[in-house]
Amino acid sequence: MSRGWESKDVESQQAERESRERPSPPPTEQERRRQSLELSLTAAKRDLAAAKHPRHQAMLAEAVRHLEAEIAKLV
């Protein structure tokens, strides 16, 4: 009886190892673009929160709106 359990355990371990070894497909151009936009948006929001000068705040707020619109287009 223990042999049956043991072989099933080995089989599941081999399947798990094979699934980890398979490389994931490379991201598509759209996925890369979205990731880039999201990183830029995060940075712009962080900079906006730290900005003190009204003109700089306005520029960063516009950048945030633009990045959000670009991300919305990709969805």
DAWODA-V893766 format. One record per backbone hydrogen bond with DSSP energy under -0.5 kcal/mol. CO is the residue of the C=O (numbers start at 0). NH is the residue of the N-H. If there is no record, write none. Layout:
# DAWODA-V893766
co=(CO/CO)
nh=(NH/NH)
This chain:
# DAWODA-V893766
co=(0/1/2/3/4/5/6/7/8/9/10/11/12/13/14/15/16/17/27/28/29/30/31/32/33/34/35/36/37/38/39/40/41/42/43/44/45/46/52/53/54/55/56/57/58/59/60/61/62/63/64/65/66/67/68/69/70)
nh=(4/5/6/7/8/9/10/11/12/13/14/15/16/17/18/19/20/21/31/32/33/34/35/36/37/38/39/40/41/42/43/44/45/46/47/48/49/50/56/57/58/59/60/61/62/63/64/65/66/67/68/69/70/71/72/73/74)
